[in-house]
Amino acid sequence: MHAAVLHQLGATPAYESFEEPVAGEGQAVVEVAVAGVNPVDVRKASGAYISGPPPLPSVVGTEGVGRIAGDGRRVYFDAPVAPFGAFAEQVLVAAGAPIELPDAIDDGVAAALGIAGLAGWLPLAWRARLRAGETVLVLGATGVVGQFAVQAAKLLGAGQVVAAGRDAEMLERARRLGADAVVDLGAVESGEALTQAFREAAGGDVDVVHDPLWGAPAAAAVEALGVGGRLVQLGQSAGADATFPSASIRGRQLELLGYLNFLVPPDVRRAAYRTLVEHAVAGRIAVEVERLPLAAVADVWERVQRSAHRKLVLVP
């Protein structure tokens, strides 16, 4: 079969032939319709991810949508059995792991609701336990995860949602997706000026920050939080370090909460995914999907590291 094969940690995967998976006891083969592309795939291929380095050679890719070979059930999967990753014509999974999908949802949207959708939804719903009427600041709202977070905040009952990012066009998209106000991170200096911009956009204190950026934006966001505020940290696109005084945490009893899809209990993750599917089918969640051929994996690999602003999926 054709697949995107990794031969060296940190290298770009090559489009080439790879052995076909054969299901053993408790396993199933999925005929892949689309494979979702995510920054985490690059981290896994570098060997730096929490799960450890992949075997070499192996097929890259973590999630996708397809049909179970044999019975034809259409499913979403996100836990391939190594060395068979999602970027291939076929993938090997644990038999009970895939989630069956309704006919009403598009393959690409179903893939987008997985890693990216859950990273937008669960930090707010499960980690921060967002309460109705609270004010949410979404950092990195111009990316796919941030766009999901804006919509998640509204669906979870946020009273005010502020979207922050560096792309003016995508900030306007965030408005269309439900953001009440936006902050252009490229137009405001960091530090006190950025904190003030966040507070002005929010109309006062922020209750919850959804943060895939860290760095200076997170430091400014911490200062915009009110008493009992929570910042959920899920990435470091703006830098690996953020500096803020301990008094800000102690004086307002703030909570800094780490988040990683990989560490969410399976039952929580599956329930959240099904909730997202229901919202998408009902038209309450939207995502822009771009389909590309699997043969173009080298170009797609480079694009996802630059933030594509839309969900990229590969079609075998």
SVG drawing of the C-alpha trace seen along z (x, -y; Angstrom):
<svg xmlns="http://www.w3.org/2000/svg" viewBox="-29 -50 46 63">
<polyline fill="none" stroke="black" stroke-width="0.4" points="0.0,0.0 1.0,-3.7 1.9,-5.5 3.9,-8.4 6.9,-6.6 9.3,-8.0 12.8,-6.7 14.6,-9.1 13.5,-11.0 12.8,-14.6 12.8,-14.0 10.0,-14.6 8.1,-11.4 8.3,-10.0 5.4,-8.9 6.3,-5.3 5.1,-1.7 4.8,-0.1 3.6,3.3 -0.2,3.8 -1.4,4.3 -2.9,7.6 -5.3,7.7 -4.4,10.0 -6.6,10.9 -8.5,7.9 -7.4,5.7 -9.1,4.4 -7.9,2.9 -9.4,-0.4 -9.6,-1.4 -8.6,-5.1 -10.8,-7.7 -9.1,-10.8 -6.3,-11.3 -6.1,-14.4 -2.9,-16.4 -1.8,-17.9 1.2,-19.6 1.4,-16.7 2.3,-14.4 5.4,-16.4 6.3,-16.3 5.8,-12.5 8.0,-12.1 10.7,-14.1 10.8,-11.7 10.1,-14.5 6.5,-13.7 5.4,-12.3 4.7,-8.9 8.3,-8.5 10.0,-8.0 8.2,-5.9 9.7,-2.8 11.7,-3.2 10.6,-2.8 6.9,-3.5 3.9,-5.3 3.1,-8.7 -0.3,-10.1 -2.5,-9.8 -6.1,-10.2 -8.5,-9.7 -11.8,-8.4 -12.5,-5.3 -14.3,-2.0 -13.6,1.2 -12.4,3.8 -14.9,6.7 -18.0,5.1 -17.8,1.6 -18.6,-0.4 -17.6,-4.0 -15.5,-5.2 -13.2,-7.8 -9.9,-6.5 -7.1,-8.1 -4.9,-5.3 -3.1,-3.5 -1.1,-0.4 2.6,-1.0 4.2,-0.9 0.9,-1.6 0.0,-5.3 -3.0,-7.1 -1.2,-8.6 -1.8,-5.4 -4.4,-3.5 -4.9,-1.2 -4.3,-1.4 -4.3,1.0 -6.3,0.2 -7.5,1.9 -10.9,3.4 -12.9,1.5 -11.1,-1.8 -12.8,-3.5 -15.9,-5.5 -18.8,-4.8 -20.0,-7.9 -23.4,-8.9 -24.0,-9.2 -24.8,-12.9 -21.2,-14.0 -18.5,-14.7 -15.3,-12.7 -13.1,-15.8 -15.2,-17.4 -15.3,-14.2 -11.5,-14.1 -11.2,-17.8 -13.4,-17.2 -10.8,-14.7 -7.5,-16.1 -8.2,-19.7 -11.8,-19.7 -11.1,-18.0 -8.2,-20.5 -10.7,-23.3 -13.5,-21.8 -12.1,-19.8 -9.7,-22.5 -12.9,-24.6 -15.5,-21.9 -13.5,-19.4 -10.3,-21.1 -11.5,-24.6 -15.1,-23.5 -16.4,-26.7 -19.5,-28.1 -22.4,-29.8 -21.9,-33.6 -18.1,-33.5 -15.7,-35.5 -13.3,-33.5 -10.1,-34.7 -9.0,-32.4 -5.3,-32.9 -4.3,-31.7 -7.9,-32.0 -6.7,-32.2 -5.7,-28.5 -7.9,-25.5 -7.9,-24.7 -8.6,-28.3 -11.5,-28.5 -13.0,-25.4 -12.4,-27.0 -14.3,-30.1 -17.3,-28.0 -16.9,-25.7 -17.0,-28.7 -20.2,-29.9 -21.8,-26.5 -20.8,-26.0 -22.5,-29.2 -19.8,-31.8 -21.1,-35.3 -18.3,-37.0 -15.7,-35.5 -12.5,-37.3 -10.5,-36.0 -6.8,-36.9 -4.4,-36.2 -2.2,-37.7 -4.1,-37.1 -6.7,-39.8 -8.7,-37.7 -8.9,-34.8 -9.9,-37.1 -12.8,-38.2 -13.7,-34.6 -13.5,-34.2 -16.1,-36.9 -18.4,-35.0 -17.9,-31.9 -19.1,-33.7 -16.4,-35.9 -17.8,-39.0 -14.5,-40.9 -11.0,-40.4 -7.5,-41.5 -4.8,-41.6 -1.6,-40.4 0.5,-41.9 -0.8,-45.4 -0.4,-45.6 2.8,-45.5 3.3,-42.7 3.2,-43.3 0.8,-45.9 -0.4,-47.2 -1.6,-43.7 -3.1,-43.0 -5.1,-46.2 -6.2,-45.3 -7.5,-42.0 -9.3,-43.6 -10.9,-46.3 -12.0,-43.7 -13.5,-41.5 -15.2,-44.5 -13.4,-43.7 -11.8,-40.6 -11.3,-37.4 -12.4,-34.2 -10.9,-31.5 -8.0,-31.6 -7.6,-28.9 -3.9,-29.1 -2.0,-27.2 0.6,-30.0 2.4,-30.5 5.2,-33.1 4.4,-36.8 0.6,-36.4 0.1,-34.0 2.0,-36.3 -0.3,-39.2 -3.4,-37.0 -2.5,-36.0 -2.6,-39.6 -6.1,-40.0 -7.6,-37.2 -9.8,-38.0 -10.0,-36.3 -10.4,-32.6 -9.5,-32.8 -8.1,-29.7 -5.6,-29.5 -5.5,-26.2 -2.1,-25.6 -2.0,-23.4 0.9,-24.6 3.9,-26.9 3.6,-28.4 4.7,-31.8 7.6,-30.5 8.6,-27.8 8.8,-30.3 6.4,-32.8 7.3,-35.1 4.9,-36.6 5.1,-37.4 4.0,-34.9 1.8,-37.6 -0.4,-37.5 -1.2,-33.9 -1.4,-34.1 -3.2,-37.4 -6.1,-36.3 -6.0,-32.6 -5.5,-31.8 -5.3,-28.3 -2.8,-27.3 -4.0,-24.0 -2.0,-21.8 -3.8,-20.0 -2.9,-17.2 -5.4,-15.2 -3.2,-12.2 -3.7,-12.2 -7.5,-12.6 -9.3,-9.5 -10.6,-7.5 -14.2,-7.6 -14.1,-11.4 -12.5,-11.8 -15.0,-9.5 -18.0,-11.2 -16.6,-14.7 -16.0,-13.6 -19.6,-12.3 -20.8,-15.6 -18.8,-17.5 -20.2,-15.3 -23.8,-16.1 -23.1,-19.8 -21.5,-19.6 -24.4,-17.6 -26.8,-20.2 -24.8,-23.0 -23.7,-24.5 -19.9,-23.9 -18.2,-24.8 -14.6,-24.1 -12.9,-24.8 -11.3,-21.7 -8.8,-21.4 -8.3,-18.0 -5.0,-17.2 -3.6,-13.9 -1.5,-11.7 1.2,-12.0 1.6,-15.6 2.6,-14.8 6.0,-16.5 4.3,-19.9 1.6,-19.3 4.1,-18.4 5.8,-21.8 2.4,-23.7 1.1,-22.4 4.3,-23.6 3.5,-27.2 -0.2,-27.1 -2.5,-26.4 -5.5,-28.2 -7.7,-25.4 -7.9,-21.7 -5.7,-19.8 -6.6,-16.2 -4.9,-13.8 -6.8,-11.6 -5.0,-8.2"/>
</svg>
